[in-house]
Amino acid sequence: MTKLPDPADHAGMTPDQLAEAKRYGRLELICGLADKGLDLLFLAVVAVVLARPLDDWLGHASPWLAHNWSLRLVALFLAVTALHLCVSLPLSFYAGYVLEHRFHLSTLSVGGWLWRYVKRNLLAIALGTVMVLGLFWLIWTTHGWWWLTAAAVFFLVSVLLGQLAPILILPLFHKIEKLDAPELAERIGRLAQGTGLSIEGVYRMTLSDETVKANAMLAGLGRTRRVLLGDTLLDGFTPDEIEVIFAHEVGHHVFRHIRKMIFGGIIYSAAGIWICDRLLGVLVPHVGGSLDYATLPVWLLPWLLLILTLFASLLEPLQNAVSRRYERQCDRYALQRTGLRAAYISAFRKLAQLNKDDPDPPWLEVFLFHSHPPIAQRLALAEEVGGGSR
């Protein structure tokens, strides 16, 4: 029998590679914490200090804005977003460009990074404008039931975005083309058999124009569901390794994780929006006046964004814990379904080394921010499950 590598050897990293991965992980963590802190501080300052003066200024700047609350709401949202982009740009550039180049992970030029940054934020602004208008329209029209109707709308939007992501959103950032690899397609088709998984096609996604990191995903819902394999994965991994990685993605379908996450999102959003409603009942009388849903002032937008952002930050560890459980389920499924234990181990070793992932980060970091188990734990699972060595 072929002797398999020991999974518990720092993902096969040399001491220098391990030290580099830990440095990268530490700096990534610092950037992530700084980003969250900056977002909360910015929204707090805008809500407490700038919201009402900015709203008053907009109301006097144009008669259209003075008499049309929807237009003034959009103008306020765009102004707050523009201010936030100005404040956060230096940190975004450092985390997204400088840090990635320092560790030789990015292939983007400065111009390429800026163009992607602009596209990403234009898309976020467009979606955010629609969501903000919809949220206030629900408040103005459904009054005390707005939090429940907003949760229902969130569900519909989640499903719609899930369907559109692989055909409209991802192609804005990556070249995606149908993969001509009969052997790989046959392996993927065999893994999907008996699972009820219907796949529209297998696609090659060009990641190498942005990063050296490897990735794969099962994207879309219903008729748009497809397999997306990064070119960095296809070019650097063996067919067995790609098969076991895809088997992990099939596991998400088998265990209905996407459906569970969508319905979990309904519960999370309903809870968060209900808390917003309760806090509005306290906030509005405190700053003067009574809570009247039909005439809710637009200057409360930063307060709503602050409350929702704070709620999402507090909820993130719970969501990550659920996600890590799902990922462990899929890892176990991939090992048992394929029997490719050696390929599983080598694939995760490659991913750790290629992506410079710390195989064993501090537990508090994992608890607070990681949606996937550490690589060391995923490799240890191979020892626990056992299986074939082909």
C-alpha positions in Angstrom: 0.0 0.0 0.0 1.2 3.5 -0.8 2.5 5.4 2.2 0.5 8.5 2.7 1.9 11.8 3.9 1.3 12.7 7.5 -1.6 15.3 7.5 -0.4 16.9 10.8 2.9 18.3 9.5 2.0 22.0 9.0 0.4 21.3 5.7 3.7 20.2 4.3 5.1 23.7 4.7 8.8 24.4 5.3 9.6 26.5 8.4 10.0 29.6 6.2 6.7 29.0 4.4 4.9 28.5 7.7 6.4 31.7 9.1 5.4 33.6 6.0 1.8 32.3 6.1 1.6 33.3 9.8 2.8 36.8 9.0 0.3 37.1 6.2 -2.5 35.8 8.3 -1.6 38.2 11.1 -1.6 41.2 8.8 -4.8 40.1 7.2 -6.4 39.9 10.6 -5.2 43.4 11.5 -6.6 44.8 8.3 -9.9 43.0 8.8 -10.2 44.3 12.4 -9.3 47.8 11.3 -11.8 47.7 8.5 -14.7 46.6 10.8 -13.7 49.2 13.4 -13.4 51.9 10.8 -16.9 51.1 9.4 -18.5 51.2 12.8 -16.7 54.4 13.8 -17.6 56.1 10.5 -21.3 55.2 10.7 -21.4 56.3 14.4 -19.9 59.7 13.6 -22.2 60.2 10.6 -25.3 59.1 12.6 -24.6 61.2 15.6 -22.9 64.3 14.1 -23.5 64.6 10.4 -26.9 63.0 9.5 -29.3 65.7 10.4 -27.1 68.7 9.2 -26.4 66.8 5.9 -30.1 66.1 5.4 -31.0 69.7 6.2 -28.4 70.9 3.7 -29.7 68.6 1.0 -33.3 69.8 1.7 -32.2 73.4 1.1 -29.9 72.6 -1.9 -32.7 71.9 -4.3 -36.5 72.2 -4.3 -36.7 68.7 -5.8 -34.8 67.3 -2.8 -36.8 69.5 -0.4 -40.2 68.0 -1.5 -39.2 64.5 -2.6 -38.2 62.3 0.3 -37.1 59.4 -2.0 -34.7 61.6 -4.0 -33.3 63.1 -0.8 -32.9 59.6 0.6 -30.9 58.5 -2.5 -28.8 61.7 -2.3 -28.1 61.1 1.4 -27.1 57.5 0.7 -24.8 58.5 -2.1 -23.2 61.3 0.0 -22.6 58.9 3.0 -21.2 56.3 0.6 -18.9 58.7 -1.1 -17.6 59.9 2.3 -17.1 56.3 3.4 -15.1 55.5 0.2 -12.8 58.5 0.8 -12.2 57.4 4.4 -11.7 53.7 3.7 -9.7 53.9 0.4 -6.2 54.0 2.0 -7.0 50.8 4.0 -8.6 49.1 1.1 -5.6 49.8 -1.1 -3.2 48.5 1.5 -5.2 45.4 2.2 -6.2 44.6 -1.4 -3.0 45.7 -3.2 0.0 46.4 -1.1 -0.3 43.4 1.2 -1.2 41.0 -1.6 1.8 42.1 -3.6 4.1 42.0 -0.6 3.4 38.3 -0.2 3.4 37.7 -4.0 -0.3 36.7 -4.2 -1.6 39.4 -6.5 -1.0 39.7 -10.3 -2.9 43.0 -10.6 -1.3 46.3 -11.6 -2.3 49.5 -9.7 -4.6 50.4 -12.6 -6.1 46.9 -12.6 -6.7 47.0 -8.9 -8.3 50.5 -9.1 -10.6 49.4 -12.0 -11.8 46.4 -10.1 -12.3 48.5 -7.0 -14.4 51.0 -9.0 -16.5 48.2 -10.6 -17.1 46.5 -7.3 -18.2 49.7 -5.6 -20.4 50.9 -8.5 -22.2 47.5 -8.3 -22.5 47.9 -4.5 -23.8 51.4 -4.8 -26.4 50.4 -7.4 -27.6 47.5 -5.3 -27.4 49.5 -2.1 -29.5 52.3 -3.6 -32.3 49.9 -4.6 -32.2 48.2 -1.1 -32.2 51.5 0.8 -35.1 52.9 -1.3 -37.0 49.6 -0.8 -36.4 49.6 2.9 -37.7 53.1 3.5 -40.6 52.5 1.1 -41.6 49.4 3.2 -41.3 51.5 6.4 -43.4 54.3 4.9 -46.1 52.0 3.6 -46.3 48.9 5.9 -45.6 50.9 9.1 -45.2 48.6 12.1 -44.9 45.4 10.0 -42.0 46.8 8.0 -39.5 44.5 9.7 -41.4 41.4 8.7 -42.0 42.4 5.1 -38.3 43.5 4.8 -37.2 40.0 5.9 -39.5 38.5 3.2 -38.0 40.8 0.6 -34.5 39.9 1.7 -35.4 36.2 1.0 -36.5 37.0 -2.5 -33.5 39.2 -3.2 -31.2 36.4 -1.9 -32.7 33.9 -4.3 -32.5 36.3 -7.2 -28.9 37.2 -6.6 -28.1 33.6 -6.2 -29.5 32.9 -9.7 -27.9 35.9 -11.3 -24.4 35.8 -9.7 -22.8 33.3 -12.1 -24.3 34.8 -15.3 -24.3 38.5 -14.7 -22.2 39.4 -11.7 -19.1 37.2 -11.7 -18.5 37.8 -15.5 -18.0 41.5 -14.6 -14.8 40.6 -12.8 -13.6 37.4 -14.4 -13.5 35.8 -17.8 -15.7 32.7 -17.7 -15.8 30.1 -20.5 -17.1 26.6 -20.9 -14.5 24.0 -20.1 -13.5 21.6 -22.8 -12.1 18.7 -20.6 -14.1 15.5 -21.3 -12.3 13.4 -18.6 -12.9 16.0 -15.9 -16.5 16.5 -17.0 -17.0 12.7 -16.8 -15.6 12.7 -13.2 -17.8 15.5 -12.2 -20.9 13.9 -13.8 -20.1 10.7 -11.9 -19.9 12.5 -8.6 -23.3 14.3 -9.3 -25.1 11.0 -10.1 -27.6 10.0 -7.4 -27.4 13.3 -5.6 -30.2 15.1 -7.5 -27.7 17.8 -8.5 -28.4 19.3 -11.9 -25.5 21.1 -13.3 -25.8 23.4 -16.3 -22.1 23.1 -17.2 -18.5 23.2 -16.1 -16.7 26.5 -16.6 -13.1 27.7 -16.5 -12.9 31.0 -14.5 -9.8 33.1 -15.1 -8.4 34.0 -11.7 -4.8 34.3 -12.8 -5.3 37.8 -14.1 -6.0 38.9 -10.4 -4.3 36.4 -8.1 -2.2 33.3 -7.8 -4.7 31.8 -5.3 -6.7 28.8 -6.3 -10.5 28.4 -5.9 -13.5 26.4 -7.1 -17.2 26.8 -6.5 -20.7 25.5 -7.2 -22.5 28.7 -8.2 -26.0 29.6 -9.1 -29.5 28.3 -8.3 -31.9 26.2 -10.4 -31.1 26.5 -14.1 -28.1 28.7 -13.6 -26.3 26.2 -11.3 -22.8 25.5 -12.7 -19.3 24.4 -11.7 -16.7 27.2 -11.7 -13.1 26.1 -11.6 -10.3 28.7 -11.3 -7.6 28.4 -14.0 -5.1 28.5 -11.2 -6.7 25.3 -9.8 -7.0 23.6 -13.2 -3.3 24.4 -14.1 -1.8 23.4 -10.7 -3.9 20.5 -9.4 -4.2 16.9 -10.6 -7.5 15.4 -11.8 -7.8 13.4 -8.5 -7.3 16.6 -6.5 -9.9 18.5 -8.5 -12.3 15.6 -8.2 -12.1 15.6 -4.4 -12.4 19.4 -4.3 -15.5 19.2 -6.4 -16.9 16.3 -4.3 -16.7 18.8 -1.4 -18.9 21.2 -3.4 -21.3 18.4 -4.2 -21.6 17.9 -0.4 -23.1 21.4 0.0 -25.9 20.3 -2.3 -26.4 16.9 -0.7 -26.7 18.4 2.8 -28.9 21.3 1.4 -26.5 23.9 2.9 -27.5 26.6 0.4 -31.1 26.3 1.2 -30.4 26.2 4.9 -28.2 29.3 4.7 -30.9 31.2 2.8 -33.6 30.3 5.3 -31.2 31.0 8.1 -30.6 34.4 6.5 -34.3 35.1 6.7 -34.2 34.5 10.5 -31.1 36.5 11.0 -32.4 39.4 8.9 -35.8 39.4 10.6 -34.1 39.4 14.0 -31.8 42.3 13.0 -34.5 44.4 11.4 -36.9 43.8 14.4 -34.1 45.0 16.7 -33.8 48.1 14.4 -37.5 48.7 14.8 -37.3 48.4 18.6 -34.3 50.8 18.8 -36.0 53.3 16.5 -38.8 53.4 19.0 -36.2 54.4 21.7 -34.1 56.7 19.5 -36.6 58.9 17.8 -38.3 60.2 21.0 -34.9 60.7 22.5 -33.8 63.0 19.8 -37.1 64.8 19.6 -40.5 63.8 18.2 -42.5 60.6 18.1 -42.1 57.6 15.9 -44.3 57.9 12.9 -43.5 55.3 10.3 -45.4 57.1 7.5 -43.1 60.1 7.9 -39.9 58.5 9.1 -37.2 61.1 8.3 -34.4 60.1 5.9 -31.7 61.3 8.3 -32.3 58.1 10.3 -30.7 56.1 7.4 -27.2 56.2 9.0 -28.7 55.0 12.3 -30.3 52.1 10.5 -27.1 51.2 8.8 -25.1 51.5 12.0 -27.6 49.2 13.9 -27.6 46.6 11.1 -23.8 46.7 10.7 -23.3 46.3 14.5 -25.8 43.4 14.6 -24.1 41.7 11.6 -20.7 42.0 13.4 -22.1 40.5 16.6 -23.8 37.7 14.7 -20.8 36.9 12.5 -19.1 34.4 15.0 -22.4 32.4 15.1 -22.7 32.3 11.3 -19.1 31.4 11.0 -19.5 28.5 13.4 -22.4 27.2 11.4 -20.4 27.6 8.2 -17.4 25.7 9.6 -19.7 22.8 10.6 -21.1 22.7 7.0 -17.5 22.7 5.6 -16.5 19.8 7.9 -19.6 17.9 6.7 -18.5 18.4 3.1 -14.9 17.5 3.8 -16.0 14.2 5.3 -18.4 13.6 2.4 -15.7 14.2 -0.1 -13.4 11.7 1.6 -16.1 9.0 1.9 -17.6 9.6 -1.6 -14.3 9.5 -3.5 -11.9 7.5 -1.3 -9.2 9.8 -2.6 -7.5 10.4 0.8 -4.1 11.0 -0.7 -5.5 13.5 -3.2 -7.5 15.2 -0.4 -4.4 15.7 1.7 -2.2 16.9 -1.3 -5.0 19.2 -2.5 -5.3 21.0 0.9 -1.6 21.1 1.3 -1.3 22.9 -2.1 -4.2 25.2 -1.2 -2.4 26.2 2.0 0.9 26.8 0.4 -0.5 28.5 -2.7 -2.9 30.8 -0.7 -0.4 31.2 2.2 -3.0 30.1 4.7 -1.9 29.7 8.3 -2.7 26.0 8.9 -3.3 26.5 12.6 -4.3 30.1 13.4 -5.2 31.2 17.0 -8.6 29.9 18.1 -10.0 33.3 18.8 -9.3 34.4 15.3 -11.0 31.3 14.0 -14.0 31.8 16.3 -14.5 35.5 15.3 -13.7 35.5 11.6 -13.2 32.1 9.9 -16.0 30.6 7.9 -13.9 27.6 7.1 -12.0 25.3 9.5 -8.2 25.7 9.7 -6.3 23.6 7.2 -4.7 21.6 10.0 -8.1 20.5 11.2 -9.2 19.7 7.7 -6.1 17.5 7.2 -6.6 15.8 10.5 -10.0 14.8 9.4 -8.4 12.7 6.7 -6.7 10.7 9.4 -10.0 10.3 11.3 -12.0 9.2 8.3 -9.4 7.1 6.7 -10.3 5.7 3.3 -8.5 4.6 0.2 -5.1 5.8 -1.0 -5.6 5.8 -4.7 
